[in-house]
Amino acid sequence: MRSVIWFRNDLRVLDNPALHNACLTSNQVIGVFIITEEQWREHDDAKCKVSFILRAVESLRKSLEKINIPLVVIDAGNFKNSETELLLFCKKNEITNLYFNCEYQINELKRDRKIFENFKKENIGVFHYHDQVIHTPGSLKTKAGGDFSVYSPFKRKWFEELTGDQLKILEVPKRQAELNIDSINITDYQTKYSSSIDDLWPVSEEHAKQMVESFLKTRGDAYKDDRNFPSIDGCSKISPYLNIGVISSKWCLVKAREHNNNQLEEGSKGIVHWVSEILWREFYRHIMYNFPRVSMNKAFQAYTEKLEWSENQEHFDRWVNARTGIPIVDAGIEEMKQTGWMHNRLRMIVAMFLSKNLLIDWRKGEKFFMQHLIDGDLASNNGGWQWSASTGTDAAPYFRIMNPETQSLKFDTQGEYIKKWLPQLKDCPISEIHMPSNPEQYGYVKPIVDLKQSRQAAIDAFGSLKKN
């Protein structure tokens, strides 16, 4: 019996539910990866992210070869054609069953539901698994029976419902019967999307596992404190690998538990906090599934759609080009543009400055981040932006607005982060690095807004809105 495992955001062989189950029931398994360039463009996926995906696919191909599973790459262009191409492939190769791990964005859910219908008509079985989350979206309920929209009670429920079996790692499948099948070469695609930052982000399962092990062993205990200081190498930087499934969140949780005396909720404050960050990823996936409007460019808090955002294009252009005159904000933008990644505290500072001090629609910032982040993820990126803009779940109250200068003084005291990403300020004295009094002398620019006045303008704008 032949089966197909359709790889999507699960580009690995260890702890892969769809692959594991396909190999349990079939003696010949074929892996399929579908290239959908139109969707990548529509979803604003960064060039560096696409390059990362294609390099991960090549790494996956080599891992699958070791267990005699060929990986076939199909170029379908878009989601609609991917349904047709996949069905044609399965019929041509006499496939009995199709296996895949779920995705939770609204377009992806629609695509998969259509595949269920069409494959059933052709007598091809379709089996799906929840791989990106520990608890199936929709399964965790509040006491009133509703879906969670606040993280803390979600987290408590997450732990209450957790069972030992849910953290059982699925081993790499045994070698299958050998099967030869043709596939397109992806070298041309890799060349097309190759990025100047590729060398910063090696990609393979082994590399990702080593990153996690090294982080937990050497920096995990200090994570809760160190993660706030962007000049310290205190983060795991595993998000790009989690995002496309080179490593599973379950494996990360199991490793965290191993390094924390078999505990997840107590013990090392740093590791416990890192676990909490992994749960935030899951929380936002539950939100995306339970409240589909967030993946349709809509605010979670519907009343905030009435807000009159600023249309000041010059302000937006200055923000995009790291020329706001607020050093910590511009440094964050530069880090993202030059590395494809931005420190999490900087993501909050930069996002809140755009949506509050400049009062520019958070959706513009969300899109810009997706176009540049190697870990660009709809659920987490949208969740973070809506939190910063006070339009989303568990959002920061609109009147609590981070002051970027204060944040800079507190978390980049010596200006190390600023000087790294804004080298024009390398000679600026530490006493002025957070807000230079005469920025032009360093080839820098004056602030585009007054922080105090713009903060009050945001409070007034949000305060005038009425919840229905």
N, C-alpha and C positions, 0 to 999 in steps of 0.2 A: 504494500500500500504506500502510495506517495503522498506526501504532504508538503505544503509551502508554509514557511514562516516569513511573514512580511515585517521586515525591520523598519522602524520609524525612529522614535526617540528612545531607542533601547539598543544601542550599537555595542553589544558585548555578548560574551558567551556564558559568563558566570552569573548566577542568580537572575536568569531570564525566564520568566514563567512561560511565555509562549514557546520559546525554543525548547525548554525542558519538557513540556507536555507534548509537543510535536514529536520529539524523539522517543517518548514513552509509547506512543501509539503507532508509529510508522517505522518501517525499515529503510525507507529512502526519504530524506528530507532535503528540500531545496530552499535556500535563503533567497529572498528578493528584497532589493532596495529600489525605490522609485524616485527618480529625479523629477521635481516639479518646479522648474525655474519661475514660472509665472506666479506660483504661490509664494515663493521666496520673495519675489518683488512686492507682491500685494501685502505681504506680512512685514515688509520693511526689514527683512533679515540683513544684517550687516555682511559685507563682503568677507570680512575676517571670520564671521560665524559660518558662512557657507563653506569657506575653505577648510575650516575646522571639521565640519561635518564630512566633507569629501575625504579628508585625511583619515578620519575615524572609520569611514567605510572601507578604505584600503587596509587599515589595520585589522578590522573585523574580518575581511576576506581571508587574511593570513591565519587568523585564529580558527576560522571555520574549516580551513583546509586541513588542519591537524586532526579534525574529527570527520573528515570526508564529506563535509557539507559544502556544496558549491554555492557561491553567492552571485546571483544574477542581478545586474543593474539594468533597469528599464527607464528610458527617458519618455515620460508621459506628458510633460509640459505643465499640466495643471491637475487639480483634484478630479475634475469630471472625466478627463481622459485616463486618469490612473485607474478608475473603476473598470473602464472598458479594456485597457491594456492588461490589467491583472486577470480579468476573466478569460480573455483570449489566451493568455499564457497558461492558465490552469487547465483550460480545455485541451489545448495543444499537447500538454505534457501529462494528460490523464491524471490530474490531481484529485484526490479524494477529499482532503480537508485543508482549510486555510486557518492559520493561527496568527494572532497578533495581539499586542498589548495596547490598551486603550489610550486615547488622547481625549482631552476634555474641552477643547475650544469648540465653539458652536459649529464652525464650518467642518471641522474634522468629525464631529459627532454625526452631522448630517450625511457626510460621505460614507461613514461606516454603517449607518443604518440602511443606506441604499445598497451597500455591498451585501449586507445580510439578506435583503430581499432578492436581489438579482442572483446571488450564488445559490440560494435555496431553490429557485426555479430550475437551476441547472444541476440539482442534486449534489451540490458540493457543500460539505459541512463547514460552518464558520464558528470558530472558538476564540473568545477574547478573554483577556486577563487584566487585572488592575495592578500595574507594575510601578507607576510613579508615586503611588500612595500606599500606606499601610492599611488604612481604613477606606473602604469603598465610598466615594462621594455619595452623599445622601443617606449614609448609614448612621451617622452621628447626629443625634437630635437633642434639642434643649428639653428642659422639663416640661415645657408647654407643647412639645412635639414639633417645633419648628427647626429651621436650619440656623446654624451659628453664623453670626455676623461680627462677633467680637472674639479676638484671639484667646484671651486668658481662659474663659470657660470652655472654649473648643479644646484647648490644650489639656485641661483637667479631664474632660470627657475622653480625649484621645488615650490618656493613660489608664483611665478606668476600664475602657473597653479592650485594652491591649491583652492579647493572649500569647503564650510562648510560641505557638505554631506560626504566628504572624511574623516572627523574626527568625524563621528558619531559612538559612541560605540554601538555594538550589545549586547543586554542583554542576560543573561543566558536563554535558552529555558525553556518553561513551562514543567511540568511533562507530560510524554508520557504514552500511554497505557502500562501496565506492560507486560514484555516479558522476559521469562527465556530461557537462551541458555548457553551451556557449553563452557568453555574456559580452556586453559592450565594454570597451576600454574607457576608463574615466580620466585618463591622462589629460585629454583636451579640456575637460571640465576643471580639473585641478589647476591647469595653467591659466584658464580664464579667470578663476576666482582667487588665484594665489595672492597673498597679502604680505605686506612688508613686515607684519608682526608674527608671521607663522612660526618663526624660530623661538618666539617667546612662549609658545604654547605647544610643546610636543604632545602627541596624542596617541595613546594606546591604553588598554586596560591595565597593563602592568604599571605603566607610569602613573596612572590615576591612583591605583592602590598604594603605590609607594608614597605619593604625595600625602594621602590621608594618614598612613602609618607614621610618617615622619612628623606631620603636624601634631598628631595626638601625643606622640612620644616626647617631642621637644618644645612644643608651644601650646599644647592643649590646656594645661593647667592655668596658664596666664592669659588665656583668650579673653575672658570676660573684661579684663582691664585693657589689655594691649589692643584689642580690636577697635578701640576708640581713637587711637593715635595713628594717623595715616603715614607718618614717617617710620613707624615700627613695622617690621614684617611679622605681624601678629595674626593674619588671616590665613585660612587654609587655601584660598583661591581655587576651591574644588567646584565652584558653581558652573563653569563652562562644561565640565565633564558630567556633572549631574544633569544638566539641562538636556544634553543629547543622549544620555543614558550610557555613557562609556563606563559608568559605575552606578550602582543603585543606591538609593537613599537607605534602603534596608541594610545593605552591607556596611554603610557608614555608621548606622546606629549600632549594629552589632560590634563593630570595631571600637566605637566610643564606649560601649559597655565593657568590653574587654580591658580597656585602658582605665576604667573607673570602678574597679572592684565589683564588676558584674552589676552595676547600677546605671540607670538612666536619669532618674529624678533627683538623686542626692549624690553627695560625694564631691568630687572636684568641681568647684564653681565654674571654672573655665570650660570644662567638657560638658557640664550640664547646660551651660549657656549655648554652646555649639549645637547641642542636640535641639535646643529650643529654636535655633535658626533653621534647622532642617525641618522642624515642624511648621515653621512659618511658610515654607515652600508648599507643604501639604495643605495648610489652611487656605492658601490662595487658590489651589486647585479645586478644593471643595467649593470655594466661593464662585469660581468660574463655572463650575458645573451646576450649582444650585441657583445661581443668579446669572443666567446667560447674557444679560444686557451688558455686563462688564467687558465681554469680548465683542461687543457690537458698538464700541466707541461711545458708550453712555456712562454717565456718573452713577455710582452705586446709590448715593443720596440724591434722589430724583429732584428734590427742590433746588439743588445747586445748579441745575441746568438753566435756571433763570438769571444766573449771575452774568453781568455785563463785563466780559473780559476786555482787556486793553488790546487794541489792534495796532499798537506802536511797533511797526516793522523794524525800525532802527534799533529799538531795545532788544528785540528778538535776535537780530543779526549780531548785535554786540555780544549777547549771551552765547550764541552759537560759536562765535569766533574768539571766545575767551578774552573779550575786551570790555568787560563790565566795569573795570576799575575797582572791583572787590577781589583782592588777591586770592583768597581761599576758594572763591567760586571759579575764577578763571583757571586756577591750578587744577581743580577737579575736572574741568572740561578738557584741559590739555592732557591729563593722565588718560582719560578715556580715548581721546583721538589718537594718542601715541601708542597705547597698549591694548586697546579693546576692552579695558576693565577699569572700573572706578571703585575706590574704597567706599564701603557702605555708608559711613558717616558723611562722606562727601556727597554721595547720591542724595541724601536727605537735605543737606545744606543747599546744594545746587538746585534741587527740585523746588524747595520751598522759596528760594530767592526768586525763581522765575514765576511761580504761581501766586506768590504773596507780594513780595516787594515790587515786582514788575506787573503783577496782576494779569499775566498772560496765560491763556488757556493751557491747562496741564497736558492736554492731548498733543499739543505741539511739542512739548518737551518729551513726552512718552515716545512719540514717533522718532525724534532725534536720537534718543538713547538707543532705541531698537536698531537704528541705522548704523550705530557705531559699536555696540557692545558684543563681544564674543560670547557672552553668557545671556544675550537678549532672550528673555522668556516672557511670553505674553502675561501669564498669571502673576509672576512676581514683579515684573516691571510695572504692569498696570496697578497692582496692589500698592506698590511703593509710591508711585506717582499720586494715586488718589489719596493715600494716607497723608502725603506731604501737602496736597492741595485742599485737605479737609472736605473732600467730596466722596470718600470711600468708606469701606468697612473699618471699624475700630479707628476712625480717623483722628488725627490730632485736632483738638478744638481750634476753631478758626482764629481765636484770639491768642493762641500760643504760637508765636512765630519766632523761629530761630533767628537770632541776630548773627549773621555770618562773621562779623568782627569778633564778637564774644566767643563764638565757637572756635575761631582761629586762635585767639589768645589762650583758650583752655586746652585745645587738643593739638596745636602746632606751635607751642610756646616759643621755641627757638626759630620758627619759620623755616625749618628744614624741608618740609613738604613743599611749601610755596617756592623756595629757591630752586628746588629740584625741577619743578615744572614751569616756573617762570624765571629762567636764568637772567633775564634783564634786571631782576631785582636782587641779584646776588650781592651787590654792594650796598644795598639798603640796610641801614642799622636795624637791629632786632627791635628796638623801641618803636620803630615806624613800619616794620615789615607787614603788619596786619592791615594798615590803612595809611599809606605814605602821604605826607602833607604836601609834597611836591613831586608827584609821580612822573611828571614830564622829564625831569632831569635824568631818569633811568630809562627813558624810552617807553614808559608805561602811560596809562591814561587815568583821568579823574573818574570818580564814581558816576555812573549814569543816573543814579537816584540818591536821595538822602534816605538813609536807612530808617530813621525815626519817622519821617513824614510818610514814606511809602508804607511802612508798617501800619500806621494809623489809617491810611487810605484803604488798605486791605480789610482791616477790622470794620470800618464803616461800610464797605461794600458787602461783606458777608453778613454783618449785623442787620442790614436792611432787608435781607431775605427772610421770608416766613415759611416755616415748615407747614405742609398741609396736614 
